[in-house]
Amino acid sequence: MLSSSDKDRMDVRHFSEPLVSVVIPAFNASRYIERTLRSAGRQTYGNLEIIVVNDGSTDDTARVVEQVALEDSRIRLLSTSNRGVAAARNTGIREAAGRFVAFLDADDLWHQTKIEKQVNALDRLSPQWAAVYVLHYIINSHDEILRSCRPDVARGYIYARHLTFKYVGNGSALLVRRDVALEIGGFDSSYAAAGIGGCEDLDFELRLAARYLIEVIPERLVGYRQYPGNMSSNHLQMGRGALEVVRRSLAANAPLPKYATKSATNATQKYAFWEFRQARNTYLSLVTIWSISRSEPGFIVRLLLEKCRRLIQHCLRLVTTTANGQAPPRMNRSKFDPQIVPSPVERPEETAQFRRHMMRLAEVDAKLSSILEPVADRLAPAAINHEPRLRSRTRKADI
């Protein structure tokens, strides 16, 4: 329990901190939304408003949010018809009062220091620095850590590199200046309308990276949940969406050097290939791998070797299970605890070929950044649309 003097000091500190608006799009998210809200509410950064956009849910999402809001006056619930995650995020951006906006998917978790570290990093930089991202763990439905994301990071002007390496990785890792989010037009809802939603985050990040500098906190501060039934598990949609996002970005930012264009296309095709394979779509898998093999013939050889390695491992597991007469014990996994101390992220081992590849893309970014127009010379922020502000359904003070 905090003493009154402690609370007074916190109030003074929060008053001097810029407001951060947390935008949580939610569609039929009742299973996880309470954990997500408590993850946002326990941030060490106190000057928050938490905006949940109920995107036409047909389950108990609204009721769960309202219950949690009874304990936290910073939570607002907005309800709309079902229009997709991009439109829901845009609604949240319009309604946001904060200088910064942080996006959080309704089934993900944050480490308690995430927002504090991001604000401290971005607030000291010039307006040319528009956003800051963090790294993540992949977690399951029980909050258990399945694996870590690759610790690849870059900062500054990263557009050409981000086309290839897609550093941000998920929709819960980014904090952005609200006026910049408005200027670049928010999230593009046309992907969902075309039936290829799921990669709107990448589209937003690429439009951001093409015009601004981006900072990074190289710590795993997000628990990115993957489970059957969520958007990222729709592998066919994710693969098609990624290809279209990169196609549009390359078209909008032409001309890029041929090397950077080829690198981005190859990397995205490889991602799409694995998504199509998991979707068991033979036709798209074959079409994609044929396209990859034309520019990188060695990919098929590596694919076959990896297939053989996995087959051998599977056979060894079967032999072990048969010999013991029982299945191997379930692994004991650690949970994504919002209070755990983030472990240092080690840089992955890099081959000489990879370093040359990275240097060439970094040189492209350096040339592109030299022709960026100053922030002060840009047009006034463009509105996402002109819909009226929605009235909040839930506020503790109103109950």
CORHU-V206117 format. One record per backbone hydrogen bond with DSSP energy under -1.0 kcal/mol. NH is the residue of the N-H (numbers start at 1). CO is the residue of the C=O. If there is no record, write none. Layout:
nh->[NH	NH]
co->[CO	CO]
//
This chain:
nh->[7	8	9	10	11	12	13	14	15	16	20	21	22	23	24	26	32	33	36	37	38	39	40	41	42	43	44	48	49	50	51	52	53	54	55	56	56	64	65	66	67	68	69	71	75	76	78	80	88	89	90	91	92	93	94	95	96	99	100	101	102	103	104	108	109	111	112	114	117	118	119	120	121	122	123	125	129	130	132	133	135	137	138	139	140	143	145	146	147	149	152	156	162	163	165	166	173	175	176	177	178	181	182	183	184	185	186	193	194	195	196	203	204	205	206	207	208	209	210	211	212	213	214	215	217	219	221	221	223	224	226	230	233	234	235	238	239	240	241	242	243	244	245	246	247	248	249	250	251	252	253	261	262	263	264	265	266	267	268	269	270	271	272	273	274	275	276	277	278	279	280	281	285	286	287	288	289	290	291	292	293	294	295	296	299	302	303	304	305	306	307	308	309	310	311	312	313	314	315	316	317	318	319	320	321	322	323	324	325	336	337	340	355	356	357	358	359	360	361	362	363	364	365	366	367	368	369	370	371	372	377	378	393	398	399]
co->[3	4	5	6	7	8	9	10	11	12	47	100	49	102	51	53	29	29	32	33	34	35	36	37	38	40	112	46	20	74	22	76	24	78	26	54	80	60	61	62	63	64	65	68	72	50	52	54	84	85	86	87	88	89	90	91	92	19	19	176	21	174	23	105	223	221	338	111	113	114	115	116	117	118	119	122	126	213	175	215	219	222	147	224	144	140	334	138	138	136	150	214	158	159	161	162	170	132	101	130	99	177	178	179	180	182	181	189	190	192	191	199	200	201	202	203	204	205	206	208	208	128	156	131	133	217	135	219	109	137	139	227	230	231	233	234	235	236	237	238	239	240	241	242	243	244	245	246	247	248	249	257	258	259	260	261	262	263	264	265	266	267	268	269	270	271	272	273	274	275	277	276	281	282	283	284	285	286	287	288	289	290	292	292	296	298	299	300	301	302	303	304	305	306	307	308	309	310	311	312	313	314	315	316	317	318	319	320	321	143	335	337	351	352	353	354	355	356	357	358	359	360	361	362	363	364	365	366	368	369	374	375	77	395	396]
//
